[in-house]
């Protein structure tokens, strides 16, 4: 039950475990550090790799997002389906060693297709957000081209 002492202890323990895993196993892949054509290069070099403790401080955010994803999918799918989906995501992302937004594309599409029905407004917001990200990315690549040293 949300807010009960047991739920608070479980949440704190899960947050501590996620923070430990982030601290111990967040690796900076050489491609991540060398290729400035990707979002993750800038996120790592300007924030996560530069500010000590920031990776670990984001543990509650990651945990909340995982809970929100499960809670949302559980309204439309069985617990077994949700477990298989989360295991499939882990099996896709953990061995990759290089985290890129495109690695989440399949999981996001499957989650949207198998989640509860969404309103037209929600679908419009998702579409506009996606369009905005793509327009900004296109603008950066067209008007601020990468130049080799």
N, C-alpha and C positions, 0 to 999 in steps of 0.2 A: 504494500500500500504506500502510495506516494506521501512523503513527509513523516513516515513512521521512523522510530529509532533504527530499526533493522534496515530500512531503505537508505537512510543517511549513512550508516556504516558501510553498506555494500557500495554505495556511490563513492564514498571517500576511498575505499579500498580499490575499486576499479580505476578511479582517477590516479591514485598513487601507482598502480600497476602500469597504466598507460604512460604516465610520465617517466617511469623507470625504463620502459621499453623504448620510448622516444630518445631518452638520454643515452641508453646503451647501444641501440641498434639503428640510429639514424645515420646513414652513411652518405657522404658527399661523393657521388660517382664522378670520375674524372670528366665525363662528358658534360655533366651538370656545371662543373666549374669552368669549362673551356668554351662552351657554345652559347654565345649571347643571342642566338636566334630564337630562344625559347623563354616562355614566361618564368619557368622554374629557375632559370639562371638568375634573373633579377630578384625573384623572391628570396632565393638562397643568399645571394651576394649582398643584398641590401638589408635583409631582415634576419632570417633564420640562422645564417652562418656568422652574422656580425654581432647580434645582440645575445649575450650569454643568458641562458635560461628561457629564452623565448619559445623554443621548441617544446620544452616541458610545460611552460605556462599555458600552452594551447591545448593541453590534455583534456580539460573540461569541455572545451569546444568540440573536440573530436568525439568525445564520449557522448555528448548531447546530440551531435549529428547522427551518430550510429543508433542511438536510442530512437530518435525521431524517424529515421529511415525504417527501423524495425516496427515501430508503433504504427506508422502509416501503411506499410505493406501488410501487417498482421490484420488490418481491418478488411483486407480483400483476399488474403491467401492464408493457407494453413501454416501452423508453426514449423512443420517439416519443410514446406516450400521455402519459408524465410531462412531457415537454417542452411539449406542447400544453397540458396542464393548468396548468403554471407560467406559460406565456405568457398564458393566459386569465385567471389570477388577476391578473397584472400589468396586463393591459389593463382589468380591472375596477377595481382599486384605485388605480393611479397617477393617472388623470385625475379621480378623485373629489375630490381636494383636502381632503376632510373625512373623516377616518377614524372609523368607527363599527363596533362589533362586529357589527351586523346586516349590514354589507357582506360579512362573511366567512361568513355562513350557508350560502349556496349552495356555496361552495368546501368547507366542512367536510362538508356532507352528501354531496357528490360524492366527497370523499376517503374518507369512511367506507364509502360504498357500493362503491367500487372498490378499497379496500385489501384486505389479506389478511383471511381470516376471523378474527373475534375470539371470544374465550371469553365465556361467559355472565357471568363475573365482571367482565371488562373492560366489557361492555355495561352491566352493573348500575352500575358506578362512574361511567361517563359519564352515565347517566340520573339517578343521585342527585346528581351535581355540577350538572347542568343544572337539576334541580328546586330545589336549594339556592340557586343564583344567582337563579332566578325568584322564590322565596319571599322572599329578602332584598330584591330589587327591589320586589316588591309591598308588603312591610312599609314600606319607606322612602316609597313614594309614597302609601300610605294614612295612615300615622301621622306622617309628617314632610312635610306638603304644602308645595309651593312657594307663597310669598306675594310678590306683586308689591310693590315698594317704594312 
